[in-house]
Amino acid sequence: MEISNSYLSLPDRCYVRQLADTVPEPTLLAWNAPLAEALGLSGLAESDVDLAELFGGNRRPDEAEPIALAYAGHQFGNFVPQLGDGRALLIGDVVATDGRRYDVQLKGSGRTPFSRGGDGKSAMGPVLREYVVSEAMHRLGVPTSRALAAVATGERVMRERLLPGAVMTRVAASHLRVGTFEYFAARRDLEALHALANFAIERHVPDCATSERPYVALFESTLAAQAKLVASWMGLGFIHGVMNTDNTAISGETIDYGPCAFMDEFQHDKVFSSIDRGGRYAYRMQPTIAQWNLARFAECLLLIDDAKERYEQALEQFIPSYRKAYYNVMCTKLGLRPDDGGQHDELISAWLQHLQDHQLDFTLSFRQLADRLDASSETDEPHFGRFEQRWREAIVTAGDDPAEVRTRMNAVNPLFIPRNHQIERAIDAATGGDMSIFNDLLEVTTEPYEEQPALASYAVPPAPRERVTATFCGT
């Protein structure tokens, strides 16, 4: 394995060198062998014991130079000038078999100078939640950080009560955030801002380097990536929960899974985060907040490239770009052919209104709608009321074969998602030493569109007593 740390080319005030804490009893909970192979890390250790020692923090690769990254951020709209990796260490980066460079980071590895009084640790619950949700998102085609390993530490960490500790190894295209730029913009550190912007261009969008205004091009690229990302979230009923600027990646990946969740019954204003009392990061607010976060990124770049009009023009295009991406996502999910005129906008709205009015499950309703195209259902009463009649008419008008439409819909609408109540069951069982539910969740979400009769119960929405209405950050 060749591991380097390209962040060390940045000014040294961008990071702090730090070693992980040693842990008393590292035990491997999960290991992503396919990802390890893609990263060229499959020969990293000879046994699970060695992997646990390595990814629990007790030893590190010889070439690794771990660092905690500096960043700031707007948290629930309030600017915090210093945040940083308070419980994470960037071990380094590797070039994968696809030729791209990826960061490898430990989460829950102990205190750093950015811990702000925290213990720098992670409980097992948040580690397992991020592991299974991030891997599910990858299988659903959503740009995301990935999970490489989860290791129990043998420690207990204090949250609301004493909980078993764990360390997660996360892989991402990079850990540059809007908040990284805000950290240096707040200090008017133009040298660091230039270095960060150049680093981001080299890492993510090298073609921008030859643009007339490279930093504007970087901004436009980030904006386009975020528009597509949020559209994909919305199409899956996914709620990030903490869309702070320090959780907004320049790469356009989903990152920092905290109080996240997939909706069960559709509610446009759904909030899961226990601390989001005002609904700032509700499901319906995600596009608006993404644009707000990008405006903060533009403010940073303005300090090193005074092209205010260009940034404003780009920012104004975010919502139209998002709406186009969302329209394409929803048309595809409904088996309709996207067009440039938005002819299906009203039908999409009618579908969502029907789901909300009848409190229907967001994920399964698309599969059930596709089943309505089975030839045996043609003479039945419409299961989805007036909407279904209008939808069928749109398919007929398009001249599409219903069986082909059904096949297309089932190829993009998952049967399995990591439902919140199942994640909580997995966490409860794992803290007692039983990883079977967690492993089942990983298995079903690896093939989310396929029927899996032996594990069919994982597709079922929660019973009223099983519903999880609030999720927690875990820090």
C-alpha positions as MATLAB code, in Angstrom:
seq = 'MEISNSYLSLPDRCYVRQLADTVPEPTLLAWNAPLAEALGLSGLAESDVDLAELFGGNRRPDEAEPIALAYAGHQFGNFVPQLGDGRALLIGDVVATDGRRYDVQLKGSGRTPFSRGGDGKSAMGPVLREYVVSEAMHRLGVPTSRALAAVATGERVMRERLLPGAVMTRVAASHLRVGTFEYFAARRDLEALHALANFAIERHVPDCATSERPYVALFESTLAAQAKLVASWMGLGFIHGVMNTDNTAISGETIDYGPCAFMDEFQHDKVFSSIDRGGRYAYRMQPTIAQWNLARFAECLLLIDDAKERYEQALEQFIPSYRKAYYNVMCTKLGLRPDDGGQHDELISAWLQHLQDHQLDFTLSFRQLADRLDASSETDEPHFGRFEQRWREAIVTAGDDPAEVRTRMNAVNPLFIPRNHQIERAIDAATGGDMSIFNDLLEVTTEPYEEQPALASYAVPPAPRERVTATFCGT';
ca = [
       0.000    0.000    0.000;
       1.144    3.491   -0.836;
      -0.340    6.100    1.465;
       0.499    9.775    1.385;
      -1.056   12.920    2.791;
      -1.503   15.557    0.134;
      -3.001   17.925    2.723;
       0.511   18.397    4.063;
       1.183   20.500    0.952;
      -1.198   23.107    2.379;
      -0.070   25.756    4.875;
       0.515   24.138    8.258;
      -2.253   26.203    9.866;
      -4.737   24.119    7.848;
      -4.169   21.151   10.151;
      -2.591   19.849   13.331;
      -0.457   16.701   13.480;
      -2.011   14.281   15.924;
      -1.850   10.586   16.791;
      -4.900    8.476   17.539;
      -5.531    7.310   21.085;
      -4.714    3.691   21.780;
      -7.688    1.581   22.834;
      -7.754   -1.328   25.275;
      -9.551   -4.038   23.324;
     -10.027   -3.372   19.587;
     -12.407   -5.818   17.915;
     -13.375   -5.721   14.241;
     -17.125   -5.199   13.822;
     -17.243   -4.697   10.055;
     -14.771   -4.685    7.191;
     -15.618   -3.539    3.663;
     -13.488   -5.956    1.662;
     -14.679   -4.830   -1.815;
     -13.906   -1.200   -1.006;
     -10.522   -2.173    0.442;
      -9.685   -3.987   -2.788;
     -10.743   -0.986   -4.891;
      -8.509    1.237   -2.783;
      -5.555   -1.137   -3.021;
      -5.767   -1.863    0.714;
      -6.791   -5.512    0.647;
      -3.324   -6.691    1.713;
      -3.097   -4.214    4.535;
      -3.337   -6.777    7.343;
      -3.223  -10.549    7.656;
      -6.068  -11.052   10.121;
      -9.111   -9.427   11.704;
      -6.996   -8.866   14.805;
      -4.461   -6.878   12.764;
      -7.226   -4.902   11.052;
      -8.738   -4.047   14.439;
      -5.375   -2.857   15.749;
      -4.866   -0.706   12.669;
      -8.334    0.809   12.345;
      -8.894    1.059   16.068;
      -5.937    3.444   16.217;
      -3.404    1.301   18.055;
      -0.995    1.297   15.152;
      -0.696    3.107   11.864;
       0.811    2.440    8.459;
       4.481    3.400    8.348;
       3.873    6.069    5.714;
       0.881    7.635    7.470;
       1.098   11.116    8.995;
      -2.252   11.624   10.765;
      -3.658   15.138   10.975;
      -6.758   16.873   12.311;
      -8.130   19.401    9.830;
      -9.070   22.958   10.715;
     -12.441   24.346    9.693;
     -15.199   26.650   10.860;
     -18.888   26.564   10.020;
     -22.360   27.960   10.211;
     -24.277   25.664   12.552;
     -28.034   26.171   12.329;
     -27.277   29.550   10.753;
     -24.883   30.731   13.473;
     -21.218   31.159   12.608;
     -18.697   29.317   14.771;
     -15.182   30.519   13.831;
     -13.366   27.388   15.002;
     -14.632   23.826   14.796;
     -12.216   21.383   13.159;
     -11.753   17.642   13.524;
     -12.530   17.237   17.179;
     -12.842   13.459   17.051;
     -11.348   12.532   13.689;
      -7.932   12.092   12.127;
      -7.053   12.046    8.466;
      -4.637    9.125    8.195;
      -3.730    9.983    4.618;
      -4.870    9.461    1.064;
      -4.521    6.666   -1.459;
      -4.865    6.374   -5.213;
      -7.501    3.751   -5.974;
      -7.662    1.371   -8.908;
      -9.891    3.891  -10.731;
      -7.006    6.383  -10.640;
      -8.780    8.751   -8.248;
      -7.388    9.876   -4.909;
      -9.351    9.196   -1.713;
      -8.960   10.293    1.899;
      -8.865    7.689    4.654;
     -10.061    9.053    7.992;
     -10.617    7.654   11.478;
     -13.682    8.903   13.363;
     -13.827    8.524   17.130;
     -10.049    8.290   17.475;
      -9.635   10.621   20.478;
      -9.127   14.236   21.432;
      -7.473   16.801   19.178;
      -6.798   20.519   19.686;
     -10.220   21.077   18.054;
     -12.198   18.953   20.514;
     -13.574   21.939   22.461;
     -13.821   19.976   25.689;
     -15.236   16.840   24.070;
     -13.818   13.376   24.595;
     -12.995   12.830   20.918;
     -14.628    9.420   21.039;
     -17.608    7.871   19.319;
     -20.230    5.515   20.650;
     -20.927    2.353   18.697;
     -24.393    3.519   17.622;
     -23.352    6.482   15.441;
     -20.547    4.394   13.919;
     -22.917    1.628   12.850;
     -25.518    4.141   11.629;
     -23.021    5.932    9.394;
     -21.568    2.656    8.173;
     -24.840    1.161    6.993;
     -26.428    4.392    5.713;
     -23.391    5.570    3.764;
     -22.975    2.160    2.130;
     -26.689    2.068    1.300;
     -26.425    5.517   -0.278;
     -23.538    4.313   -2.417;
     -25.603    1.368   -3.647;
     -28.475    3.762   -4.400;
     -26.176    5.759   -6.676;
     -25.823    8.810   -4.423;
     -22.392   10.506   -4.186;
     -21.242    9.773   -0.654;
     -18.392    9.087    1.693;
     -17.953    5.359    2.262;
     -17.345    3.063    5.208;
     -14.183    0.962    5.227;
     -14.137   -0.414    8.771;
     -15.856   -0.330   12.148;
     -13.951   -1.334   15.268;
     -15.220   -1.710   18.829;
     -12.697   -0.193   21.229;
     -13.464   -1.998   24.470;
     -14.028    1.407   26.088;
     -17.197    2.986   27.439;
     -18.045    6.541   26.442;
     -20.396    8.818   28.308;
     -23.317   10.336   26.399;
     -26.756   10.290   28.008;
     -25.364    7.135   29.649;
     -22.310    4.926   29.349;
     -22.182    3.317   25.905;
     -19.720    1.003   24.153;
     -17.163    2.915   22.104;
     -16.133    2.374   18.492;
     -14.024    3.879   15.716;
     -15.144    4.172   12.111;
     -12.868    4.449    9.102;
     -14.372    6.730    6.489;
     -13.295    7.129    2.870;
     -14.101   10.277    0.884;
     -12.977   12.056   -2.255;
     -11.764   14.738    0.144;
     -12.663   16.392    3.424;
     -12.683   19.945    2.111;
     -15.827   21.692    3.305;
     -17.420   25.082    2.854;
     -16.468   25.497    6.505;
     -12.795   24.909    5.647;
     -12.857   28.020    3.489;
     -14.863   29.921    6.102;
     -12.172   29.244    8.704;
      -9.598   31.205    6.730;
     -12.028   33.756    5.288;
     -12.953   34.775    8.846;
      -9.248   35.354    9.525;
      -8.696   37.131    6.192;
      -5.953   34.609    5.489;
      -5.768   35.056    1.723;
      -2.703   32.883    1.329;
      -4.492   29.894    2.825;
      -7.647   30.602    0.808;
      -5.652   30.620   -2.425;
      -3.948   27.380   -1.410;
      -7.246   25.702   -0.528;
      -8.932   26.767   -3.758;
      -5.991   25.584   -5.846;
      -5.926   22.312   -3.909;
      -9.667   21.795   -4.482;
      -9.287   22.432   -8.206;
      -6.361   20.047   -8.529;
      -8.134   17.366   -6.508;
     -11.657   17.587   -7.921;
     -11.946   19.665  -11.103;
      -8.511   20.031  -12.722;
     -10.059   21.380  -15.940;
     -11.022   24.522  -14.020;
      -7.349   25.435  -13.743;
      -7.334   26.573  -17.383;
     -10.525   28.601  -17.042;
     -10.467   32.399  -17.374;
     -11.659   32.577  -13.741;
     -10.604   29.288  -12.101;
     -12.237   30.042   -8.752;
     -15.548   30.958  -10.380;
     -15.326   27.713  -12.334;
     -14.670   25.839   -9.071;
     -17.747   27.468   -7.555;
     -19.910   26.621  -10.558;
     -18.742   23.027  -10.449;
     -19.487   22.727   -6.727;
     -22.890   24.303   -7.250;
     -23.793   21.854  -10.026;
     -22.672   18.896   -7.912;
     -24.692   20.051   -4.898;
     -27.816   20.577   -7.024;
     -27.660   16.987   -8.276;
     -26.805   15.667   -4.822;
     -29.773   17.281   -3.067;
     -32.097   16.216   -5.893;
     -31.001   12.625   -5.322;
     -31.667   12.975   -1.586;
     -35.143   14.311   -2.236;
     -35.922   11.497   -4.643;
     -35.124    8.944   -1.936;
     -36.907   10.712    0.912;
     -33.544   11.169    2.624;
     -33.115   13.845    5.284;
     -29.523   14.767    6.130;
     -30.444   16.443    9.390;
     -27.406   18.710    9.886;
     -26.758   20.669    6.691;
     -24.308   23.000    8.385;
     -21.612   24.527    6.201;
     -19.018   22.370    7.936;
     -20.973   19.345    6.653;
     -21.110   20.590    3.052;
     -18.372   18.947    1.002;
     -16.786   20.732   -1.952;
     -16.665   17.341   -3.699;
     -20.471   17.144   -3.840;
     -20.572   14.020   -1.678;
     -22.931   13.283    1.186;
     -20.780   13.508    4.285;
     -21.144   13.560    8.077;
     -24.102   11.291    8.686;
     -25.450   12.260   12.083;
     -29.181   12.521   12.795;
     -30.007   11.436    9.244;
     -32.914    9.234    8.208;
     -35.041    8.020    5.334;
     -38.690    8.948    5.649;
     -41.268    6.257    6.124;
     -44.642    7.938    5.528;
     -44.276   11.043    3.342;
     -44.318   14.401    5.112;
     -42.994   17.429    3.295;
     -41.966   19.113    6.555;
     -40.447   16.017    8.146;
     -37.630   16.607   10.655;
     -35.686   13.874   12.440;
     -32.855   15.702   14.191;
     -33.552   16.026   17.892;
     -31.897   19.461   17.994;
     -33.587   20.929   14.889;
     -36.506   22.408   16.780;
     -37.193   25.109   14.197;
     -37.201   22.781   11.199;
     -34.285   24.539    9.487;
     -33.117   21.253    7.972;
     -36.524   19.712    7.282;
     -36.952   17.610    4.150;
     -38.504   20.421    2.113;
     -35.839   22.917    3.207;
     -32.826   21.001    1.887;
     -32.586   22.751   -1.538;
     -32.927   26.185    0.057;
     -30.289   25.432    2.673;
     -27.907   24.056    0.051;
     -28.133   27.357   -1.803;
     -27.608   29.265    1.455;
     -24.484   27.226    2.182;
     -23.161   27.849   -1.321;
     -23.642   31.581   -0.803;
     -21.273   31.316    2.148;
     -18.759   29.546   -0.112;
     -19.058   32.356   -2.655;
     -18.347   34.923    0.070;
     -15.084   33.139    0.826;
     -13.983   32.955   -2.795;
     -14.807   36.630   -3.312;
     -11.895   37.464   -1.037;
      -9.456   35.988   -3.573;
     -11.344   36.671   -6.798;
     -13.482   39.797   -6.820;
     -15.963   38.631   -9.450;
     -19.108   39.385   -7.477;
     -21.428   39.506  -10.463;
     -20.206   36.130  -11.727;
     -20.751   34.486   -8.336;
     -24.203   36.032   -8.036;
     -25.175   34.845  -11.510;
     -23.995   31.349  -10.701;
     -25.816   31.322   -7.365;
     -29.048   32.402   -9.046;
     -28.823   29.294  -11.200;
     -28.780   26.913   -8.265;
     -32.530   26.545   -7.795;
     -33.204   26.176  -11.553;
     -30.385   23.583  -11.719;
     -31.785   21.767   -8.711;
     -35.331   21.828  -10.085;
     -34.182   20.378  -13.393;
     -32.260   17.605  -11.619;
     -35.183   16.910   -9.272;
     -37.658   16.867  -12.161;
     -35.523   14.299  -13.962;
     -35.252   12.182  -10.816;
     -38.990   12.207  -10.158;
     -39.997   11.611  -13.765;
     -37.707    8.605  -13.873;
     -39.097    7.261  -10.587;
     -42.642    7.608  -11.940;
     -41.785    5.925  -15.230;
     -42.298    9.149  -17.170;
     -39.954   10.503  -19.799;
     -38.274   13.750  -18.672;
     -38.614   16.726  -20.977;
     -37.377   20.296  -21.041;
     -40.804   21.864  -20.661;
     -41.799   20.486  -17.280;
     -45.006   18.966  -18.626;
     -45.144   16.473  -15.732;
     -44.678   19.014  -12.916;
     -48.345   18.986  -11.975;
     -48.478   15.202  -12.005;
     -45.423   14.962   -9.724;
     -47.018   17.423   -7.301;
     -50.269   15.463   -7.373;
     -48.388   12.268   -6.521;
     -46.647   13.824   -3.530;
     -49.899   15.406   -2.361;
     -51.591   12.008   -2.534;
     -48.802   10.426   -0.503;
     -49.020   13.150    2.137;
     -52.810   13.222    2.303;
     -52.950    9.466    2.845;
     -49.727    9.198    4.907;
     -48.328    6.566    2.552;
     -44.858    5.086    2.731;
     -42.591    7.069    0.428;
     -40.300    4.227   -0.642;
     -42.786    1.400   -1.145;
     -45.442    3.536   -2.828;
     -43.308    3.842   -5.964;
     -42.965    0.046   -6.114;
     -46.694   -0.382   -5.517;
     -47.440    2.136   -8.241;
     -45.255    0.179  -10.672;
     -47.204   -2.980   -9.757;
     -50.368   -1.222  -10.936;
     -49.027   -1.641  -14.474;
     -49.314   -5.403  -14.216;
     -51.854   -6.542  -16.817;
     -54.010   -8.151  -14.109;
     -54.611   -4.756  -12.448;
     -56.065   -2.983  -15.482;
     -59.664   -3.631  -14.499;
     -59.195   -3.004  -10.772;
     -60.288    0.119   -8.989;
     -57.384    2.640   -8.927;
     -55.311    2.062   -5.803;
     -53.955    5.606   -5.918;
     -57.203    7.368   -6.785;
     -57.479   10.096   -9.378;
     -53.695   10.400   -9.568;
     -53.386    6.849  -10.879;
     -55.861    7.526  -13.683;
     -53.968   10.627  -14.782;
     -50.644    8.804  -14.539;
     -51.858    5.928  -16.695;
     -53.106    8.437  -19.271;
     -49.636   10.053  -19.367;
     -48.030    6.655  -20.036;
     -50.518    5.878  -22.799;
     -49.999    9.303  -24.354;
     -46.236    8.702  -24.398;
     -46.806    5.436  -26.246;
     -44.832    3.432  -23.697;
     -45.371   -0.252  -23.076;
     -46.668   -0.618  -19.461;
     -44.529   -3.706  -18.812;
     -41.399   -1.829  -19.862;
     -42.366    1.150  -17.704;
     -42.804   -1.158  -14.721;
     -39.362   -2.649  -15.303;
     -37.799    0.818  -15.557;
     -39.479    1.955  -12.358;
     -38.358   -1.073  -10.371;
     -34.796   -0.478  -11.549;
     -34.680    2.985   -9.922;
     -37.065    2.670   -6.973;
     -35.531    0.698   -4.100;
     -37.392   -1.988   -2.247;
     -34.921   -1.845    0.635;
     -33.592    1.207    2.449;
     -31.938    1.304    5.889;
     -35.101    2.179    7.778;
     -34.681    4.031   11.013;
     -36.372    1.447   13.208;
     -34.220   -1.307   11.741;
     -31.065    0.721   12.339;
     -32.087    1.184   15.961;
     -32.736   -2.557   16.266;
     -29.300   -3.228   14.780;
     -27.621   -0.834   17.208;
     -29.447   -2.254   20.239;
     -28.489   -5.786   19.249;
     -24.880   -4.872   18.433;
     -24.320   -3.217   21.792;
     -25.273   -6.568   23.278;
     -22.827   -8.393   21.033;
     -25.239   -9.501   18.281;
     -24.274   -8.150   14.832;
     -26.841  -10.210   12.879;
     -29.369   -7.409   12.271;
     -26.603   -5.020   11.209;
     -25.263   -7.644    8.801;
     -28.757   -8.284    7.425;
     -29.211   -4.565    6.812;
     -25.922   -4.437    4.958;
     -26.953   -7.428    2.875;
     -30.365   -6.134    1.803;
     -29.104   -2.650    0.994;
     -26.292   -4.069   -1.132;
     -28.983   -5.062   -3.666;
     -31.687   -2.515   -2.815;
     -33.779   -3.003   -5.965;
     -33.965   -6.797   -5.875;
     -36.511   -9.061   -4.204;
     -34.872  -10.871   -1.279;
     -37.558  -13.194    0.119;
     -35.499  -14.419    3.064;
     -35.047  -10.858    4.279;
     -38.358   -9.387    3.080;
     -39.200   -8.075    6.565;
     -36.511   -5.397    6.145;
     -38.648   -3.744    3.454;
     -41.654   -3.380    5.761;
     -42.384    0.073    7.249;
     -42.431    0.320   11.035;
     -45.498   -0.473   13.065;
     -46.714    2.502   15.122;
     -44.873    1.255   18.219;
     -41.648    0.829   16.200;
     -41.478    4.335   14.776;
     -38.331    6.342   15.474;
     -39.268   10.001   15.412;
     -35.988   11.584   16.518;
     -32.351   10.873   15.790;
     -29.232   12.172   17.515;
     -25.841   13.409   16.410;
     -23.862   11.170   18.747;
     -21.061   13.604   19.569;
];
